[in-house]
């Protein structure tokens, strides 16, 4: 009879544990990352008797979580791409609102400017019309400055989001290292048993990390998850993590690992998307708008210098600029004059002493550059390209034929010492929009006439107005309007392509999530059915135990 009771008790104990697990499943049906758990029952060792082996009940073999490694890895990969595209889309959307709307329509501002120039050509001696023209020119420069400030604010926003993403990543890698230690401790203390809830949490953190950063993951021989950057640098190694850092200098943004710049190894997730959109859209678009503004101001100045104002009708060209762009930092030089070497915020760090000059407007490109000390020498790169343009020695680098600029790198040391920069960033168009302003305020100084033409002459102003339709203003091959339109079209194409890719990737992620959930998630209908089955099982075992107890009591009474 004791065996009868023991067998029933073993069944009750096993079913009770199964109910506990079932209740745990139901309670966590909507817990993110939770995987359904199941109880495995096995028979207890049988008792050998003369009549044969008699079963002695049931016991729990283990509690396992439902897990599909392939779907888990597939979801991580899909979330990495989704994170990259989503981060790009956020910034591209804000850029589109800024540049694509009226508030950033450089083309419309230039049209208003040239229309005002035509009004002066129609009434060259009318001071009121000249005043209106200067007001329109001032308004255009103010709008250009405002656009640059807003693009700068967006650049700072990207920097703040990058810093926040790195902080989130560091928090996740710390948690992964802690989870590795806790999981290993549980496995050591309870051999053969798995800490299912901790494993679920680790998988969830890995998926969330993948949405922030493209990583390589694998388990070592002890069950720890190791997390590496794409170049193999370990973010998580057993119970230790190495945090990433953010290095910001001027407009430069870099991600560091143990003091090394690893930005080029980060191409996915939110962090990769932010770095990409800055490198491939924000910085180039800002440089291109600066190139159009520079080309406009430089060509207008060329024409304006050849004319005469109302107070200097002596038959000699005034040689006066209409626009100026003072050197950032308070200098008085005008870098709309070619071959004037300028540093300040166009070179980072400015303490390097490196300067850059616009040498040939016809060949001017909207490119940024980097001088990097690598392999025992200085290399010149276009930003965004992985291969150097050329190896250079400290001195003047003449790129006027290909890029329209000259770089004076005479101050670079042949070999950088302690505290000296090993990378110098050059942005030839940096600061152009921010500092563009008028060089004259007196409407009588507006040079509408050609030398000797008199107060009523308008030929120089007609020449200035003709710049609007000239086909060689920007890069020697484009009009102002076509250059701006082409830039907008290229940006619009980039934004649309990213939006289409993001929409498609959202669908892919949802499909994988749904597929994974159907495999490892909790189905409440199924759990309810299991609950009823276990309830009936428990009641049957209770009845069995009651019968065993009654029989045992009857035997005791008979014996007494």
C-alpha positions in Angstrom: 0.0 0.0 0.0 2.9 2.3 0.7 4.0 1.9 -2.9 0.5 2.7 -4.1 0.6 6.0 -2.0 4.2 6.8 -3.1 3.3 6.3 -6.8 0.3 8.6 -6.5 2.3 11.2 -4.6 5.0 11.2 -7.3 2.3 11.8 -9.9 0.8 14.7 -7.9 4.2 16.3 -7.4 5.0 16.0 -11.1 1.7 17.4 -12.2 2.0 20.2 -9.7 5.3 21.2 -11.2 3.8 21.0 -14.7 1.0 23.3 -13.5 3.6 25.7 -12.1 5.3 25.9 -15.5 2.0 26.2 -17.3 1.0 29.1 -15.0 4.5 30.7 -15.7 3.8 30.5 -19.4 0.3 32.0 -19.1 1.6 34.8 -16.9 4.3 35.7 -19.4 2.3 35.4 -22.5 2.9 39.1 -23.3 6.3 39.4 -21.8 8.7 40.5 -24.5 11.3 37.8 -25.4 9.7 35.1 -23.3 9.8 31.6 -24.8 7.3 28.9 -24.0 8.6 26.3 -21.4 7.6 22.7 -21.3 8.0 20.0 -18.6 9.4 16.6 -19.5 8.1 13.6 -17.4 9.8 10.2 -17.2 8.9 7.1 -15.2 10.6 6.5 -11.9 12.8 3.4 -11.6 10.6 0.3 -11.4 10.7 -2.1 -8.4 11.8 -5.6 -9.2 9.6 -8.3 -7.7 9.1 -12.0 -8.1 6.1 -11.2 -10.2 8.1 -8.7 -12.4 9.0 -5.0 -12.5 6.3 -2.8 -11.0 6.3 0.9 -11.9 6.8 3.4 -9.1 5.3 6.6 -10.6 6.7 9.6 -12.5 9.3 12.3 -12.0 10.4 15.5 -13.8 13.2 15.0 -16.3 13.6 18.7 -17.0 12.1 22.0 -17.9 13.0 23.2 -21.4 12.3 26.4 -23.3 11.2 26.3 -26.9 14.0 27.8 -29.0 14.8 28.1 -32.7 18.4 29.2 -33.2 17.9 29.7 -37.0 14.9 32.0 -36.5 16.7 33.8 -33.7 19.8 34.6 -35.8 17.6 35.5 -38.8 15.7 38.0 -36.7 18.9 39.5 -35.4 20.2 40.1 -38.9 16.9 41.5 -40.1 16.7 43.9 -37.1 20.2 45.2 -37.8 19.2 46.2 -41.3 15.9 47.7 -40.0 17.7 49.7 -37.4 20.1 51.1 -40.1 17.4 52.1 -42.5 15.2 53.6 -39.7 17.9 55.8 -38.4 18.7 57.0 -41.9 15.1 57.7 -42.6 14.7 59.8 -39.5 17.5 62.1 -40.6 16.6 62.1 -44.3 13.0 63.0 -43.4 14.2 66.0 -41.4 16.5 67.0 -44.2 13.7 66.7 -46.7 11.5 68.9 -44.6 14.3 71.4 -44.3 15.7 71.5 -47.8 12.7 70.4 -49.8 10.3 73.0 -48.4 10.1 76.7 -49.1 12.2 77.4 -46.0 15.2 75.8 -47.7 14.6 76.7 -51.4 17.8 78.2 -52.5 16.6 78.2 -56.1 13.6 80.5 -55.2 15.9 82.8 -53.3 18.3 83.2 -56.2 15.3 83.8 -58.5 14.1 86.6 -56.3 17.6 88.1 -56.2 18.0 88.1 -60.0 14.5 89.5 -60.4 15.5 92.4 -58.2 18.7 92.8 -60.3 16.5 93.1 -63.4 14.5 95.9 -61.7 17.7 97.8 -61.1 18.6 97.3 -64.8 15.2 98.8 -65.7 15.8 101.8 -63.5 19.6 102.1 -62.9 19.5 105.6 -61.5 16.6 105.1 -59.1 18.1 104.9 -55.6 14.9 103.4 -54.1 15.0 100.5 -56.6 18.7 100.0 -55.7 17.8 99.9 -52.0 15.2 97.3 -52.7 17.8 95.2 -54.5 20.2 95.4 -51.6 17.3 94.4 -49.3 16.6 91.4 -51.4 20.3 90.5 -51.5 20.5 90.8 -47.7 17.4 88.6 -47.4 19.0 86.0 -49.5 22.2 85.9 -47.5 20.1 85.8 -44.3 18.2 82.8 -45.6 21.4 81.1 -46.6 22.8 81.6 -43.2 19.6 80.4 -41.5 19.6 77.3 -43.7 23.2 76.6 -42.7 22.3 77.0 -39.0 19.4 74.6 -39.3 21.6 72.0 -41.1 24.2 72.6 -38.3 21.5 71.9 -35.7 20.6 68.7 -37.5 24.2 67.7 -37.5 24.3 68.3 -33.8 21.2 66.2 -33.4 22.9 63.4 -35.2 25.8 63.7 -32.8 23.5 63.5 -29.8 21.6 60.5 -31.2 25.0 58.8 -31.9 26.1 59.5 -28.3 22.8 58.1 -27.0 23.0 55.0 -29.2 26.6 54.3 -27.9 25.3 54.7 -24.3 22.5 52.2 -25.0 25.0 49.8 -26.6 27.3 50.0 -23.6 24.4 49.3 -21.3 23.5 46.2 -23.3 27.0 44.9 -23.4 27.3 45.3 -19.6 24.1 43.4 -19.2 25.2 40.7 -21.5 28.4 40.2 -19.6 26.4 40.1 -16.3 24.0 37.5 -17.8 26.9 35.4 -19.0 28.2 35.3 -15.4 24.7 34.5 -13.9 23.9 31.8 -16.5 27.3 30.1 -15.9 26.8 30.3 -12.1 23.3 28.7 -12.4 24.6 25.9 -14.6 27.4 25.2 -12.2 25.1 25.0 -9.2 22.4 23.0 -11.0 24.1 20.7 -13.5 22.0 19.5 -16.3 19.4 22.2 -15.7 19.0 25.4 -17.9 18.2 28.9 -16.5 15.5 29.4 -19.1 14.4 32.9 -18.1 18.0 34.2 -18.1 18.6 32.6 -21.5 15.5 34.4 -22.8 16.7 37.7 -21.4 20.1 37.2 -23.0 18.5 36.5 -26.4 16.3 39.6 -26.1 19.2 41.8 -25.2 21.2 40.4 -28.2 18.3 41.2 -30.5 18.0 44.7 -29.2 21.8 45.2 -29.5 21.6 44.0 -33.1 19.1 46.8 -33.9 21.7 49.3 -32.6 24.9 47.8 -34.1 26.0 45.1 -36.5 27.8 42.5 -34.4 29.1 38.9 -34.7 27.9 36.6 -31.9 28.8 33.0 -31.0 28.9 30.8 -27.9 32.2 29.6 -26.4 32.7 26.2 -25.0 31.3 27.1 -21.7 28.0 28.6 -23.0 29.0 32.3 -22.8 27.9 34.5 -25.6 30.7 36.5 -27.1 29.9 39.6 -29.1 32.4 41.1 -31.6 32.5 44.1 -33.9 32.7 43.1 -37.6 36.5 43.4 -37.4 36.7 40.9 -34.5 37.2 43.4 -31.6 35.3 41.9 -28.6 32.6 43.9 -27.1 31.6 41.1 -24.7 34.0 38.4 -23.7 32.6 36.0 -21.0 31.8 38.2 -18.0 33.7 41.3 -19.3 32.6 44.1 -21.7 34.6 46.8 -23.4 32.6 50.0 -23.9 32.5 52.0 -27.1 33.2 55.8 -27.1 32.2 58.8 -29.1 34.9 61.2 -30.4 33.5 64.5 -31.6 35.7 67.3 -33.0 34.1 70.1 -34.9 31.9 68.4 -37.5 33.7 65.1 -37.2 32.1 62.2 -35.5 33.9 58.9 -34.8 33.2 55.8 -32.7 36.1 54.5 -30.7 37.0 51.1 -29.2 39.8 51.1 -26.6 40.9 54.5 -28.0 40.9 53.3 -31.6 38.6 54.8 -34.3 36.5 51.9 -35.5 33.8 53.9 -37.4 34.7 52.2 -40.7 33.8 48.8 -39.2 30.3 49.9 -38.2 27.8 49.6 -41.1 24.6 48.4 -39.6 22.0 49.1 -36.9 21.0 52.5 -35.7 24.6 53.5 -35.0 25.7 52.5 -38.5 22.7 54.3 -40.1 23.5 57.6 -38.2 27.2 57.5 -39.3 26.2 56.7 -42.9 23.5 59.3 -43.2 25.9 62.0 -42.0 28.7 60.8 -44.3 26.6 60.1 -47.4 23.8 62.7 -47.2 24.1 65.4 -44.5 27.7 66.5 -45.0 27.7 66.2 -48.9 24.4 68.1 -49.2 25.7 70.9 -46.9 28.8 71.1 -49.0 26.9 71.1 -52.3 24.7 74.0 -51.1 27.8 75.8 -50.0 29.3 75.2 -53.5 26.2 76.7 -55.2 26.2 79.7 -52.8 30.0 80.2 -53.3 29.7 80.0 -57.1 26.9 82.5 -57.1 28.7 85.0 -54.9 32.0 84.6 -56.7 30.5 85.1 -60.2 28.4 88.1 -59.1 31.5 89.6 -57.6 33.5 89.1 -60.8 30.8 91.1 -62.7 30.2 93.7 -60.0 33.9 94.6 -59.9 33.8 95.6 -63.5 31.1 98.3 -63.1 30.7 101.8 -61.6 28.4 103.1 -58.9 26.5 106.4 -58.9 29.2 108.2 -56.9 32.2 107.0 -58.9 31.3 107.7 -62.5 34.9 108.4 -63.6 35.2 105.8 -66.3 37.2 103.4 -64.1 35.8 100.2 -62.7 35.2 100.3 -59.0 36.6 96.8 -58.3 34.2 96.5 -55.4 32.7 93.2 -54.4 28.9 92.8 -53.7 29.3 89.8 -51.4 31.8 88.9 -48.7 32.4 85.9 -46.5 34.6 86.9 -43.6 37.0 84.4 -42.2 35.3 82.6 -39.3 36.7 83.7 -36.0 36.7 87.4 -36.7 39.3 87.7 -39.5 38.9 90.4 -42.1 40.1 88.5 -45.2 37.6 87.7 -47.9 37.8 84.1 -49.0 35.6 84.7 -52.0 38.8 86.0 -53.5 40.6 83.0 -55.1 43.9 81.7 -53.8 43.3 83.2 -50.4 44.3 80.4 -47.9 41.8 80.1 -45.1 41.8 77.8 -42.1 39.4 78.2 -39.1 36.3 76.0 -39.2 37.2 74.7 -42.7 40.1 72.7 -41.2 39.7 70.4 -38.1 41.7 70.8 -36.0 42.6 74.3 -36.9 45.7 74.1 -34.6 47.2 71.9 -37.2 48.0 75.0 -39.3 46.8 73.4 -42.5 44.8 75.7 -44.7 42.8 75.4 -47.9 42.1 77.7 -50.8 39.7 77.8 -53.7 41.9 77.9 -56.7 39.7 77.2 -59.7 35.9 77.7 -59.4 35.4 75.9 -62.7 36.7 72.7 -61.2 35.4 73.1 -57.7 33.7 70.0 -56.3 31.6 69.5 -53.2 34.0 67.1 -51.6 35.6 67.0 -48.2 39.0 65.6 -47.5 41.2 64.0 -44.8 44.9 64.0 -44.3 45.8 60.9 -42.3 49.2 59.7 -41.1 49.3 56.0 -41.9 52.0 53.5 -42.5 54.8 56.0 -41.8 53.5 58.7 -44.2 50.6 61.1 -44.9 47.8 60.0 -47.1 45.1 62.2 -48.7 41.6 60.9 -48.8 38.3 62.1 -50.0 35.9 61.6 -47.1 33.7 58.6 -47.6 36.2 56.7 -49.6 38.3 53.9 -48.3 41.3 54.2 -50.7 43.6 57.2 -50.5 43.9 59.7 -53.4 47.6 60.0 -53.0 50.6 59.9 -50.6 51.7 63.4 -49.9 54.7 65.2 -48.2 54.2 68.3 -46.1 53.9 71.3 -48.5 51.3 72.7 -50.9 49.1 70.1 -52.6 47.7 71.5 -55.8 44.3 69.9 -56.7 43.1 72.9 -58.7 42.8 70.8 -61.9 40.7 68.0 -60.3 39.0 69.6 -57.3 39.4 73.3 -57.7 41.4 73.7 -54.5 44.9 74.0 -53.1 45.9 72.6 -49.7 48.8 74.1 -47.8 50.0 71.3 -45.5 53.5 72.8 -44.9 52.9 72.8 -41.2 52.4 69.0 -41.0 55.3 67.2 -39.2 56.9 64.5 -41.2 56.2 62.2 -38.3 53.6 63.4 -35.7 54.8 63.5 -32.2 52.9 63.3 -28.9 49.9 65.6 -28.9 50.1 66.3 -32.6 47.1 65.4 -34.8 47.4 62.3 -37.0 44.3 63.2 -39.0 43.2 66.6 -40.4 39.8 67.1 -41.9 39.3 69.7 -44.7 35.9 71.0 -45.7 36.5 73.6 -48.5 32.9 74.7 -48.5 32.6 74.8 -44.7 31.5 78.1 -43.3 30.6 79.6 -46.7 26.8 79.7 -46.1 27.2 80.6 -42.5 29.3 83.8 -43.2 27.9 84.9 -46.5 26.9 88.6 -46.3 26.9 91.8 -48.3 30.1 93.8 -48.8 28.3 97.1 -49.5 25.4 98.8 -47.8 25.1 102.0 -49.7 22.8 101.6 -52.7 24.7 104.3 -54.6 27.7 101.9 -54.6 25.8 99.3 -56.6 27.8 99.0 -59.8 25.0 99.0 -62.5 26.9 100.8 -65.2 29.9 99.9 -67.2 32.9 102.3 -67.0 32.0 105.5 -68.8 28.4 104.5 -69.3 27.0 107.2 -67.1 24.3 107.2 -64.4 21.6 105.8 -66.7 23.7 103.0 -68.0 22.5 99.4 -67.0 24.8 97.2 -69.0 26.8 95.9 -66.0 23.6 95.1 -64.1 22.3 93.3 -67.2 25.5 91.2 -67.2 24.9 90.5 -63.5 21.3 89.4 -64.2 22.5 87.2 -67.0 24.3 85.0 -64.4 21.0 83.5 -63.6 20.9 81.7 -67.0 24.6 81.2 -67.5 25.5 77.6 -68.0 29.0 77.6 -66.6 28.6 79.1 -63.1 28.8 75.9 -61.0 31.7 73.6 -61.7 32.2 75.2 -65.1 29.3 73.1 -66.6 26.1 74.0 -64.8 23.8 76.9 -64.2 22.9 77.9 -60.7 19.4 76.5 -61.1 20.4 73.2 -62.7 23.0 72.6 -60.0 20.5 73.1 -57.2 17.9 71.1 -59.0 20.3 68.2 -59.7 21.4 68.2 -56.0 17.8 68.1 -54.9 17.0 65.3 -57.3 19.9 63.2 -56.1 18.9 63.8 -52.5 15.3 63.0 -53.2 16.2 59.8 -54.9 18.3 58.8 -52.0 15.5 59.5 -49.5 12.9 57.7 -51.6 15.1 54.6 -52.1 15.7 54.5 -48.3 12.0 54.8 -47.6 11.1 51.9 -50.0 13.8 49.7 -48.5 12.7 50.5 -44.9 9.1 49.7 -45.7 10.2 46.4 -47.2 12.5 45.6 -44.3 9.7 46.3 -41.8 7.6 43.7 -43.5 10.5 41.2 -43.4 11.0 41.8 -39.7 7.3 41.4 -39.0 7.2 38.1 -40.9 10.2 36.7 -39.1 8.8 37.8 -35.7 5.4 36.2 -36.5 7.1 33.0 -37.6 9.3 32.9 -34.5 6.3 33.7 -32.2 4.4 30.8 -33.8 7.2 28.5 -32.8 8.4 29.8 -29.4 5.6 32.0 -28.2 2.8 31.2 -25.8 -0.6 30.3 -27.4 -3.2 30.9 -24.7 -5.7 28.6 -26.3 -3.2 25.8 -26.2 -2.2 26.6 -22.7 -5.9 26.6 -21.6 -6.3 23.1 -23.2 -3.2 21.9 -21.3 -4.5 23.4 -18.1 -7.8 21.4 -18.4 -5.9 18.2 -19.1 -3.5 18.7 -16.2 -6.5 19.6 -14.0 -8.2 16.3 -14.8 -4.9 14.5 -14.3 -4.4 16.1 -10.9 -8.0 15.3 -9.9 -7.5 11.6 -10.9 -4.2 11.4 -9.0 -6.0 13.0 -5.9 -8.7 10.3 -6.2 -6.0 7.6 -6.5 -4.3 8.9 -3.4 -7.6 9.1 -1.5 -8.4 5.5 -2.5 -4.9 4.4 -1.3 -5.4 6.2 2.0 -8.8 4.6 2.6 -7.4 1.1 1.9 -4.5 1.8 4.1 -6.7 3.0 7.0 -9.0 -0.1 6.5 -5.9 -2.4 6.8 -4.8 -0.6 10.0 -8.3 -1.0 11.5 -8.5 -4.7 10.6 -5.0 -5.3 12.1 -6.0 -3.6 15.3 
